[in-house]
Amino acid sequence: MYRLITIYEWLLIIYALLSWAPDLRNSQVGRIIGQLSRPFLSIFDRLPLQFAGLDFTIVVAIIALNCIQRLLLMIF
């Protein structure tokens, strides 16, 4: 489970980097990454996380995943 969360964190980072290259986001791989990451990111879309033209949704999502990961490590 720990590795799965880490892989998903990297997927979110790749999704954020794809925003710098719109052509890559529209590619087949970019669409797959978007389909995998958008459901989790949509949880945070309602929060006011856009400041000065920057979107910090992915940062908050990664922090949430880290908290979940640590909670799972303490439980198991």
KOLMAR-178913 format. One line per 4 residues: number of its first residue (from 0); their letters; for each residue y negated, z negated, x negated of C-alpha. Coordinates in steps of 0.2 Angstrom, whole numbers, plus 5000, padded with zeros to 4 digits. Layout:
<atoms>
NUM = A = Y,Z,X  ...
</atoms>
This chain:
<atoms>
0 = MYRL = 5000,5000,5000  4988,4996,4986  4990,5013,4978  4988,5022,4995
4 = ITIY = 4971,5013,4997  4966,5018,4979  4971,5036,4982  4961,5036,4999
8 = EWLL = 4946,5029,4989  4947,5043,4977  4948,5055,4992  4932,5048,4998
12 = IIYA = 4923,5050,4981  4929,5068,4981  4922,5071,4998  4905,5064,4993
16 = LLSW = 4905,5075,4977  4909,5090,4988  4893,5087,4998  4884,5093,4982
20 = APDL = 4893,5110,4983  4893,5116,5001  4904,5131,4996  4918,5120,4991
24 = RNSQ = 4917,5109,5006  4919,5125,5017  4935,5130,5007  4952,5126,5013
28 = VGRI = 4954,5111,5001  4937,5105,5006  4941,5106,5025  4957,5096,5022
32 = IGQL = 4948,5083,5012  4935,5082,5027  4949,5080,5040  4957,5066,5030
36 = SRPF = 4941,5057,5026  4930,5059,5042  4940,5048,5054  4938,5033,5043
40 = LSIF = 4920,5037,5039  4916,5039,5057  4918,5021,5059  4902,5018,5049
44 = DRLP = 4892,5032,5056  4883,5021,5069  4877,5009,5055  4859,5013,5048
48 = LQFA = 4865,5018,5031  4853,5032,5027  4838,5028,5016  4826,5040,5009
52 = GLDF = 4837,5055,5012  4852,5047,5005  4868,5042,5014  4877,5027,5009
56 = TIVV = 4891,5028,5022  4904,5032,5009  4898,5017,4998  4900,5005,5012
60 = AIIA = 4917,5013,5017  4923,5011,4999  4917,4993,4999  4927,4990,5015
64 = LNCI = 4942,4997,5008  4941,4986,4993  4940,4971,5004  4955,4977,5014
68 = QRLL = 4964,4979,4998  4960,4962,4992  4965,4954,5008  4982,4963,5008
72 = LMIF = 4985,4957,4990  4981,4939,4996  4992,4940,5011  5007,4949,5002
</atoms>
